[in-house]
Amino acid sequence: MTGARVVHCLKYEKGTWLLPEITALLEDGEGWRDFFEGSTLVPVPLHSRKVRQRGFNQADIVCKAIRRVVPGVGIFPCLRRIRATPSQTFLSRAARLRNMKGAFSCPALPEKHGRLVLVDDVHTTGATLNAASRALHEAGAKVISAFTLAHG
């Protein structure tokens, strides 16, 4: 199964059952263990209303798959989505940037976080990852990387 298909199923077909598929994608890829080693994963959060609608956050599923491939990696959901944002599916890059401005906060970083890796399902324009990393940076994070399953 391709990364794009996994993301579609994950978001729109209640794809929590895809944890083994995502794990297999990561196991098949070269260099992932090295990339994640010693890092703390930070799933990009959904707004609480979206979690209630969907029943889960797809970034949490991706984090769990990463931990299966790299057992020592930590997961710390320190970000909060403080503003409900409309779907970005049909927005331009500029509209996405406006849409995500101020959407996240980070009440507290993990004590010994070292490098944080923001985890999301898909990277399109980077608006979500930029807004989330801004919140982490404002909370005091020094080294922030990002990982997504797909880009579009």
Buried (B, 14 or more C-beta within 10 A) or exposed (E): EEBEEBBBBBEEEEBBEBBEBBBBBBEEEEEBBEBBEEBBBBBBBBBEEBBEEBEEBBBBBBBBBBBBBBEEBBBBBBBBBEBEBEEBEEBEEEBBBEBBBEBBBBEEBBEEBEBBBBBBBBBBBBBBBBBBBBBBEEBEBEEBBBBBBBEE
